[in-house]
Amino acid sequence: MELRHLRYFVAVAEEGNLTAAAQLRLFTSQPSLSRQIRDLEYEVGAELLTRSAQGVELTVAGRTFLDHARLALAQVDVAIEAARKAAQPAKKSFAIGFLTGHEMNWLPEVMHLLRDELPKIDVTVSSNYSPDLGEAVARGRLDLAFFRAEPKLDLVYEVVTKEPLIVLMPSDHALAARKAIRPQDFVGEIFIGVSNKAAVLRAVIEAYLKRSGVDLTPDHEVDNLAMAMSFVASTRGLAPGRRSSLRTGYVASLSAAVVLHDVSA
């Protein structure tokens, strides 16, 4: 008994017709298929199909044999796939994460450094909030990530850059013409702060304001740049953030970005 006998039998049983199975499934002639089925029945020692003008029907023995034939073919497919994978070991994976807005800064350089290894590894890239990146590294879901140091996580950090903070504001705002603004310029303005989702960035901004002697309570808090843009447009407020955000393409023509004097993150 050969595997083709099992495949032929399953095809005939599922089609309910020798001619249909031969032409549509097996691409062989009907007489040849009939001989293969008779050979299979001879090997099994029992009649598996009854023939009539309307087609074929499974006998009791045929219904039992069909279940086992399907299982045998499925196991063969699994064995083939396992053998192929063993012959071609899977590439090692390397997962990299970027703080949203930094992909364009660091991804080309990272890929350049990995150029000799790329044929042997599968690189996956993702972007996320800083706390989420830190947790992903801590849990082993990422091998490397570019993000702000998260004090609650026991990770090894290497400083690769510092960037000035900027302030988003309406393009026709009185402060928009300046090259830099000071914390005192926030007084009397609608202040759009950073939520606890970006706890480290929020802490940097709050510490800067405190050092400058400015006590501000945010009128609104945002999780990301898109939200900040929306509040800037709707409230004409001021929203501090990272300069790298300007490279994400979100800053619309209705807004301006001015450097926040003497502070970086």
LOGU-276606 format. One record per residue (C-alpha): residue number from 1; residue in one letter; chain; x, y, z. Coordinates in Angstrom, 2 decimals. Layout:
# residues N
NUM / a / A / X / Y / Z;
...
***
This chain:
# residues 265
1 / m / A / 0.00 / 0.00 / 0.00;
2 / e / A / 1.35 / 3.41 / -0.96;
3 / l / A / 0.49 / 6.95 / 0.06;
4 / r / A / -1.07 / 7.63 / -3.32;
5 / h / A / -3.62 / 4.90 / -2.62;
6 / l / A / -4.70 / 6.77 / 0.51;
7 / r / A / -4.88 / 10.10 / -1.31;
8 / y / A / -6.89 / 8.58 / -4.15;
9 / f / A / -9.32 / 6.96 / -1.75;
10 / v / A / -9.86 / 10.16 / 0.27;
11 / a / A / -10.45 / 12.17 / -2.91;
12 / v / A / -13.03 / 9.67 / -4.19;
13 / a / A / -14.79 / 9.52 / -0.82;
14 / e / A / -14.99 / 13.30 / -0.58;
15 / e / A / -16.15 / 13.80 / -4.17;
16 / g / A / -18.59 / 10.85 / -4.12;
17 / n / A / -17.77 / 10.19 / -7.73;
18 / l / A / -14.84 / 8.49 / -9.44;
19 / t / A / -14.93 / 10.66 / -12.55;
20 / a / A / -15.08 / 13.92 / -10.59;
21 / a / A / -12.24 / 12.83 / -8.31;
22 / a / A / -10.12 / 11.78 / -11.29;
23 / q / A / -10.65 / 14.96 / -13.29;
24 / l / A / -10.97 / 17.65 / -10.63;
25 / r / A / -8.75 / 16.44 / -7.80;
26 / l / A / -6.24 / 13.91 / -9.05;
27 / f / A / -5.77 / 14.80 / -12.71;
28 / t / A / -5.71 / 11.22 / -13.84;
29 / s / A / -8.01 / 9.04 / -15.92;
30 / q / A / -11.10 / 7.43 / -14.43;
31 / p / A / -10.08 / 3.85 / -15.45;
32 / s / A / -6.66 / 4.31 / -13.83;
33 / l / A / -8.25 / 5.62 / -10.63;
34 / s / A / -10.67 / 2.67 / -10.54;
35 / r / A / -7.73 / 0.26 / -10.73;
36 / q / A / -5.95 / 2.08 / -7.87;
37 / i / A / -9.06 / 1.82 / -5.68;
38 / r / A / -9.45 / -1.90 / -6.48;
39 / d / A / -5.77 / -2.45 / -5.60;
40 / l / A / -6.33 / -0.64 / -2.28;
41 / e / A / -9.38 / -2.77 / -1.47;
42 / y / A / -7.35 / -5.89 / -2.26;
43 / e / A / -4.62 / -4.72 / 0.16;
44 / v / A / -7.15 / -3.91 / 2.88;
45 / g / A / -9.09 / -7.10 / 2.32;
46 / a / A / -12.49 / -5.41 / 2.41;
47 / e / A / -14.79 / -3.53 / 0.09;
48 / l / A / -14.50 / 0.18 / 0.80;
49 / l / A / -16.86 / 1.64 / -1.80;
50 / t / A / -20.07 / 0.59 / -3.49;
51 / r / A / -20.50 / 1.77 / -7.07;
52 / s / A / -23.72 / 2.85 / -8.76;
53 / a / A / -24.83 / 4.99 / -11.67;
54 / q / A / -25.18 / 7.93 / -9.28;
55 / g / A / -21.63 / 7.63 / -7.98;
56 / v / A / -19.96 / 5.85 / -5.07;
57 / e / A / -20.84 / 5.43 / -1.40;
58 / l / A / -18.68 / 4.36 / 1.50;
59 / t / A / -19.29 / 0.98 / 3.06;
60 / v / A / -19.08 / 0.57 / 6.82;
61 / a / A / -15.47 / -0.53 / 6.37;
62 / g / A / -14.88 / 2.43 / 4.05;
63 / r / A / -16.12 / 4.97 / 6.62;
64 / t / A / -13.79 / 3.53 / 9.23;
65 / f / A / -10.87 / 3.43 / 6.82;
66 / l / A / -11.48 / 7.04 / 5.73;
67 / d / A / -10.89 / 8.43 / 9.21;
68 / h / A / -7.60 / 6.58 / 9.55;
69 / a / A / -6.52 / 7.46 / 6.01;
70 / r / A / -7.03 / 11.17 / 6.68;
71 / l / A / -5.09 / 10.91 / 9.94;
72 / a / A / -2.23 / 9.06 / 8.24;
73 / l / A / -1.99 / 11.68 / 5.46;
74 / a / A / -2.05 / 14.51 / 8.00;
75 / q / A / 0.77 / 12.88 / 9.97;
76 / v / A / 2.79 / 12.49 / 6.78;
77 / d / A / 2.36 / 16.20 / 6.03;
78 / v / A / 3.52 / 17.07 / 9.55;
79 / a / A / 6.53 / 14.79 / 9.19;
80 / i / A / 7.48 / 16.37 / 5.86;
81 / e / A / 7.25 / 19.88 / 7.27;
82 / a / A / 9.32 / 18.91 / 10.33;
83 / a / A / 12.00 / 17.36 / 8.15;
84 / r / A / 12.19 / 20.46 / 5.97;
85 / k / A / 12.55 / 22.72 / 8.98;
86 / a / A / 15.27 / 20.49 / 10.40;
87 / a / A / 17.15 / 20.63 / 7.11;
88 / q / A / 16.92 / 24.43 / 7.08;
89 / p / A / 17.23 / 25.72 / 10.65;
90 / a / A / 15.25 / 28.86 / 11.36;
91 / k / A / 17.13 / 32.14 / 11.39;
92 / k / A / 17.86 / 33.75 / 14.72;
93 / s / A / 15.59 / 36.67 / 15.47;
94 / f / A / 16.61 / 40.13 / 16.69;
95 / a / A / 13.85 / 42.43 / 17.93;
96 / i / A / 14.49 / 46.18 / 18.13;
97 / g / A / 12.20 / 48.82 / 19.61;
98 / f / A / 12.21 / 52.57 / 19.13;
99 / l / A / 10.62 / 55.39 / 21.03;
100 / t / A / 8.00 / 56.74 / 18.66;
101 / g / A / 9.59 / 59.49 / 16.61;
102 / h / A / 13.12 / 58.08 / 16.77;
103 / e / A / 12.79 / 55.39 / 14.10;
104 / m / A / 14.11 / 57.63 / 11.34;
105 / n / A / 17.02 / 58.74 / 13.51;
106 / w / A / 18.34 / 55.36 / 14.56;
107 / l / A / 16.99 / 52.61 / 12.34;
108 / p / A / 19.30 / 53.30 / 9.35;
109 / e / A / 22.36 / 53.31 / 11.62;
110 / v / A / 21.26 / 50.13 / 13.41;
111 / m / A / 20.72 / 48.32 / 10.12;
112 / h / A / 24.12 / 49.52 / 8.93;
113 / l / A / 25.77 / 48.06 / 12.03;
114 / l / A / 23.94 / 44.78 / 11.49;
115 / r / A / 24.63 / 44.60 / 7.73;
116 / d / A / 27.02 / 41.64 / 8.03;
117 / e / A / 24.55 / 39.71 / 10.18;
118 / l / A / 21.36 / 40.46 / 8.22;
119 / p / A / 21.55 / 37.39 / 5.95;
120 / k / A / 21.60 / 35.19 / 9.06;
121 / i / A / 18.97 / 36.88 / 11.23;
122 / d / A / 15.37 / 38.06 / 11.03;
123 / v / A / 15.08 / 41.64 / 12.30;
124 / t / A / 11.76 / 42.90 / 13.63;
125 / v / A / 11.19 / 46.58 / 14.36;
126 / s / A / 8.52 / 48.23 / 16.49;
127 / s / A / 7.83 / 51.61 / 18.10;
128 / n / A / 6.04 / 52.40 / 21.32;
129 / y / A / 5.92 / 54.51 / 24.47;
130 / s / A / 9.03 / 54.50 / 26.62;
131 / p / A / 7.54 / 52.50 / 29.56;
132 / d / A / 6.19 / 49.86 / 27.17;
133 / l / A / 9.56 / 49.51 / 25.46;
134 / g / A / 11.30 / 49.14 / 28.80;
135 / e / A / 8.88 / 46.43 / 29.91;
136 / a / A / 9.30 / 44.60 / 26.60;
137 / v / A / 13.09 / 44.55 / 27.06;
138 / a / A / 12.74 / 43.42 / 30.67;
139 / r / A / 10.43 / 40.56 / 29.65;
140 / g / A / 12.63 / 39.50 / 26.75;
141 / r / A / 10.23 / 40.47 / 23.98;
142 / l / A / 12.80 / 42.97 / 22.68;
143 / d / A / 16.55 / 42.47 / 22.48;
144 / l / A / 17.36 / 46.17 / 22.24;
145 / a / A / 15.37 / 49.40 / 22.48;
146 / f / A / 15.97 / 53.12 / 22.15;
147 / f / A / 13.98 / 54.91 / 24.85;
148 / r / A / 14.26 / 57.05 / 27.98;
149 / a / A / 15.72 / 55.38 / 31.07;
150 / e / A / 12.85 / 54.00 / 33.13;
151 / p / A / 13.93 / 54.07 / 36.81;
152 / k / A / 11.58 / 51.28 / 37.91;
153 / l / A / 13.16 / 48.71 / 35.58;
154 / d / A / 16.41 / 46.87 / 36.27;
155 / l / A / 18.04 / 47.34 / 32.88;
156 / v / A / 21.44 / 48.36 / 31.53;
157 / y / A / 21.35 / 51.72 / 29.74;
158 / e / A / 23.76 / 53.46 / 27.39;
159 / v / A / 23.17 / 57.15 / 26.60;
160 / v / A / 23.21 / 57.67 / 22.85;
161 / t / A / 21.78 / 61.19 / 22.57;
162 / k / A / 20.09 / 64.07 / 24.33;
163 / e / A / 17.58 / 66.30 / 22.59;
164 / p / A / 16.14 / 69.73 / 23.31;
165 / l / A / 12.54 / 70.02 / 24.35;
166 / i / A / 10.27 / 72.07 / 22.14;
167 / v / A / 6.93 / 73.74 / 22.67;
168 / l / A / 4.09 / 73.29 / 20.19;
169 / m / A / 1.80 / 76.27 / 19.72;
170 / p / A / -0.48 / 77.80 / 17.08;
171 / s / A / 1.54 / 79.16 / 14.16;
172 / d / A / 0.11 / 82.64 / 14.70;
173 / h / A / 0.81 / 82.68 / 18.44;
174 / a / A / 2.75 / 85.67 / 19.75;
175 / l / A / 5.57 / 83.38 / 20.93;
176 / a / A / 5.89 / 81.53 / 17.62;
177 / a / A / 8.34 / 84.07 / 16.16;
178 / r / A / 10.91 / 83.44 / 18.90;
179 / k / A / 13.85 / 81.06 / 18.57;
180 / a / A / 13.49 / 79.95 / 22.20;
181 / i / A / 11.12 / 80.59 / 25.07;
182 / r / A / 11.47 / 80.43 / 28.85;
183 / p / A / 9.20 / 78.77 / 31.43;
184 / q / A / 7.93 / 82.16 / 32.54;
185 / d / A / 6.34 / 82.53 / 29.10;
186 / f / A / 3.88 / 79.77 / 30.01;
187 / v / A / 2.28 / 81.91 / 32.71;
188 / g / A / -1.17 / 83.00 / 31.60;
189 / e / A / -1.25 / 80.51 / 28.74;
190 / i / A / -3.22 / 77.26 / 28.47;
191 / f / A / -0.70 / 74.60 / 29.50;
192 / i / A / -0.96 / 71.19 / 27.83;
193 / g / A / 1.06 / 68.78 / 29.95;
194 / v / A / 2.36 / 65.26 / 29.48;
195 / s / A / 0.42 / 62.41 / 31.10;
196 / n / A / 1.90 / 59.70 / 33.33;
197 / k / A / 2.07 / 57.44 / 30.27;
198 / a / A / 5.36 / 59.22 / 29.55;
199 / a / A / 6.39 / 59.46 / 33.21;
200 / v / A / 10.09 / 60.17 / 32.60;
201 / l / A / 9.43 / 62.99 / 30.13;
202 / r / A / 6.83 / 64.41 / 32.49;
203 / a / A / 9.34 / 64.33 / 35.34;
204 / v / A / 11.94 / 66.16 / 33.23;
205 / i / A / 9.47 / 68.91 / 32.36;
206 / e / A / 8.21 / 69.26 / 35.94;
207 / a / A / 11.77 / 69.43 / 37.33;
208 / y / A / 12.69 / 72.08 / 34.78;
209 / l / A / 9.70 / 74.21 / 35.66;
210 / k / A / 10.45 / 73.83 / 39.36;
211 / r / A / 14.08 / 74.88 / 38.90;
212 / s / A / 12.84 / 77.91 / 37.02;
213 / g / A / 10.53 / 78.88 / 39.84;
214 / v / A / 7.38 / 78.34 / 37.78;
215 / d / A / 4.45 / 76.49 / 39.34;
216 / l / A / 2.04 / 75.33 / 36.65;
217 / t / A / -0.87 / 72.90 / 36.76;
218 / p / A / -1.68 / 71.46 / 33.33;
219 / d / A / -5.05 / 72.45 / 31.92;
220 / h / A / -4.95 / 69.26 / 29.84;
221 / e / A / -2.74 / 66.15 / 29.76;
222 / v / A / -1.90 / 64.14 / 26.65;
223 / d / A / -0.39 / 60.75 / 25.91;
224 / n / A / 1.09 / 61.43 / 22.50;
225 / l / A / 1.86 / 64.01 / 19.84;
226 / a / A / -1.38 / 63.54 / 17.93;
227 / m / A / -3.35 / 64.40 / 21.08;
228 / a / A / -1.09 / 67.38 / 21.76;
229 / m / A / -1.68 / 68.68 / 18.23;
230 / s / A / -5.41 / 68.37 / 18.70;
231 / f / A / -5.38 / 70.35 / 21.95;
232 / v / A / -3.05 / 72.99 / 20.49;
233 / a / A / -5.46 / 73.48 / 17.60;
234 / s / A / -8.62 / 73.51 / 19.72;
235 / t / A / -7.43 / 75.46 / 22.78;
236 / r / A / -4.53 / 77.53 / 21.38;
237 / g / A / -2.48 / 76.23 / 24.25;
238 / l / A / 1.24 / 75.46 / 24.65;
239 / a / A / 2.42 / 71.84 / 24.67;
240 / p / A / 6.00 / 70.89 / 25.57;
241 / g / A / 7.45 / 67.77 / 23.94;
242 / r / A / 10.47 / 66.14 / 22.29;
243 / r / A / 12.16 / 67.70 / 19.26;
244 / s / A / 12.29 / 64.28 / 17.58;
245 / s / A / 8.49 / 64.47 / 17.41;
246 / l / A / 8.91 / 66.99 / 14.62;
247 / r / A / 10.34 / 64.23 / 12.42;
248 / t / A / 7.27 / 62.03 / 12.64;
249 / g / A / 5.39 / 64.17 / 10.13;
250 / y / A / 2.53 / 64.98 / 12.50;
251 / v / A / 3.24 / 68.69 / 12.99;
252 / a / A / 0.69 / 70.45 / 10.82;
253 / s / A / 1.02 / 73.83 / 9.16;
254 / l / A / -1.30 / 75.37 / 11.74;
255 / s / A / 1.28 / 74.79 / 14.49;
256 / a / A / 4.75 / 76.05 / 15.26;
257 / a / A / 7.52 / 74.48 / 17.35;
258 / v / A / 9.84 / 76.61 / 19.46;
259 / v / A / 12.80 / 75.33 / 21.49;
260 / l / A / 12.33 / 75.42 / 25.25;
261 / h / A / 15.30 / 77.34 / 26.64;
262 / d / A / 18.14 / 75.40 / 28.28;
263 / v / A / 16.60 / 71.99 / 28.80;
264 / s / A / 16.96 / 68.58 / 27.15;
265 / a / A / 15.64 / 65.06 / 27.64;
***
